[in-house]
């Protein structure tokens, strides 16, 4: 918070959840150079559809013995085709 109040950084934007560790303090959220928005971007119909289809494409690739799109830690993958 000190970097915001001292102007060492211009501002902060936060994606806020419901859990206590995902919420800014009232003091932090009240700063004029802080934007805190609820974590709801994934709840829109287009986002939900996109997430569902991504999962379908990843499973489809695995069933075909292919690397799924967006695979993480590919260098550690042990089920290579």
C-alpha positions as CSV (number, residue, x, y, z in Angstrom):
1,X,0.0,0.0,0.0
2,X,2.9,2.3,0.7
3,X,3.9,2.3,-3.0
4,X,0.4,3.6,-3.9
5,X,0.2,6.3,-1.3
6,X,3.7,7.5,-2.0
7,X,3.1,7.6,-5.8
8,X,5.9,5.1,-6.6
9,X,3.3,3.3,-8.7
10,X,0.5,5.0,-10.5
11,X,-2.3,2.7,-9.4
12,X,-3.6,-0.8,-8.9
13,X,-6.5,-2.8,-10.3
14,X,-7.7,-5.9,-8.4
15,X,-9.8,-8.8,-9.3
16,X,-11.6,-9.4,-6.0
17,X,-13.2,-12.7,-4.7
18,X,-15.3,-13.5,-1.7
19,X,-12.7,-15.2,0.4
20,X,-11.0,-13.0,3.0
21,X,-7.6,-13.3,1.4
22,X,-9.1,-12.2,-1.9
23,X,-10.4,-8.9,-0.6
24,X,-8.5,-5.6,-0.2
25,X,-8.7,-3.8,3.1
26,X,-11.2,-1.0,3.2
27,X,-8.2,1.4,3.5
28,X,-6.6,0.0,0.3
29,X,-9.9,-0.2,-1.6
30,X,-10.6,3.4,-0.7
31,X,-7.5,4.9,-2.3
32,X,-8.3,7.1,-5.3
33,X,-5.7,5.2,-7.4
34,X,-7.1,1.7,-6.7
35,X,-9.8,0.0,-8.7
36,X,-11.3,-3.2,-7.2
37,X,-13.9,-5.2,-9.2
38,X,-15.7,-8.4,-8.4
39,X,-14.5,-11.7,-9.9
40,X,-17.4,-12.2,-12.2
41,X,-15.9,-12.1,-15.7
42,X,-16.1,-15.9,-16.0
43,X,-19.8,-15.8,-15.3
44,X,-21.0,-14.4,-18.6
45,X,-22.6,-16.8,-21.0
46,X,-19.8,-16.3,-23.7
47,X,-17.1,-17.0,-21.1
48,X,-18.9,-20.0,-19.7
49,X,-19.4,-21.4,-23.2
50,X,-15.7,-20.7,-24.1
51,X,-14.5,-22.5,-21.0
52,X,-16.7,-25.5,-21.6
53,X,-15.6,-25.8,-25.2
54,X,-11.9,-25.4,-24.2
55,X,-12.4,-28.4,-21.9
56,X,-14.1,-30.4,-24.7
57,X,-11.2,-29.7,-27.1
58,X,-8.6,-30.6,-24.5
59,X,-10.3,-34.0,-23.7
60,X,-10.7,-34.6,-27.4
61,X,-7.0,-34.1,-28.0
62,X,-6.1,-36.4,-25.1
63,X,-8.4,-39.2,-26.4
64,X,-6.6,-38.9,-29.8
65,X,-3.2,-39.1,-28.1
66,X,-2.4,-35.5,-29.0
67,X,-1.0,-32.7,-26.9
68,X,-4.0,-30.7,-25.6
69,X,-4.3,-27.0,-26.6
70,X,-2.8,-24.8,-23.9
71,X,-0.9,-27.6,-22.2
72,X,1.1,-26.4,-19.3
73,X,4.4,-28.0,-18.2
74,X,4.7,-29.8,-21.4
75,X,8.3,-30.8,-20.6
76,X,7.1,-32.8,-17.7
77,X,4.2,-34.6,-19.5
78,X,4.6,-38.4,-19.1
79,X,1.7,-39.5,-21.3
80,X,3.2,-38.5,-24.6
81,X,1.7,-40.1,-27.8
